[in-house]
């Protein structure tokens, strides 16, 4: 991907691209550059908002291993993204005929290692981690590795694929930086290049901080936009902290705050009610999320309640992919490393690809493809 030379910012930021397209190099001249950047931003988000592409993932692989026991350690099942992935895992293991035991850390740091210890004590054949940070959990994960228990995860590192320096053979994810950039570009395009932005993140997770940094870089590159603040709020405490945080930001920035960007939809579950109580019109505050496409986010987008977009992950598909990657490890094969393209959900496309069921579930036949790979009816 080409580096977008931001002439008006005198800086070169990482590529702004999706699997569908990339921004082109602007021409000299501040006003022309700004307009071309806005035009190209609209092109990129329009491409990201297209219906799910045809399946371009694996079509071949080992048949299903039989009788496997899988431990699933979830960071916090209150998080819609994590819950959606776990639901996908449960759907897939019914087809592949494995047994699963779920351990929920509840978003509590002191429970993460305990849940992993409990999972190890259950004597699983494989471990799936959903959420969390693989490097922070490394001491506990090494105990699985010493027993030759394969590990795959979802959103456990900043990039998809094997996690270097850990026994995690595959981190299933879309490209988090592209998710973040498309989200920020959507805010710029929807504002006509005049967004006043607050970004919400949770710095205790590397993937969250990287997404926030990527969104901030895109906003700073917009000559007519203002990055008001990057606010660090623990996801696990969002219900407790977001109402007061929202009121404080409204008091501090007033009408200058026009757009809220977040690394996860859950922040907006507790922001929207405060905005309503404060009498803020739906059109006066625009919320966009860089993941994960929760039911509540789909409802807000559908009803036009502040949120206009979410870069939704194919959570159920990712659950199936986790099971397939694990099956490959059981067979002594390498993981696929497959990364699904970024997809922007808006009011214009929310009715397709599972949107009527309040989730992003690509209509590309992935279930039937995995069944054929596993040789399961």
Number of C-alpha atoms within 10 A of each C-alpha: 12 12 15 19 19 22 17 16 13 9 11 13 15 17 17 24 24 22 15 17 16 20 23 18 16 19 15 12 10 15 12 12 19 22 16 17 26 22 15 20 27 20 18 23 27 15 18 24 21 15 17 19 13 11 14 12 15 15 11 11 20 16 18 24 15 12 11 17 18 25 24 25 25 28 26 22 20 14 20 21 27 23 19 24 26 27 17 21 24 21 17 23 19 11 17 24 15 17 16 19 14 16 22 19 21 17 20 13 12 10 15 23 18 15 21 25 16 14 21 20 10 13 15 19 20 24 26 26 27 27 24 25 20 26 18 16 15 16 12 18 24 15 15 23 14 10 11 12 20 24 25 28 32 28 24 27 26 21 20 21 21 19 19 12 9 17 22 25 20 29 30 26 26 23 18 25 25 24 30 30 29 31 29 31 25 28 32 25 20 17 17 15 23 18 25 23 27 21 24 25 24 21 16 15 19 20 22 25 18 19 28 28 18 23 29 23 18 23 25 14 22 23 18 15 19 21 20 19 16 17 16 14 18 19 24 18 12 18 16 13 16 23 19 14 17 19 15 12 15 17 11 11 14 11 12 13 22 21 26 24 29 28 29 27 29 25 25 27 17 19 22 22 14 19 20 13 8 11 9 15 12 16 12 12 19 23 28 29 33 29 26 25 28 26 18 17 31 28 17 20 22 21 12 16 20 25 29 26 31 30 30 27 29 27 28 24 22 25 26 25 29 27 25 27 25 27 25 19 20 19 13 10 13 15 20 16 18 18 19 21 19 25 30 28 30 21 16 13 14 23 17 18 19 14 20 13 13 18 27 29 20 22 15 15 10 20 17 12 16 25 17 16 17 20 14 13 8
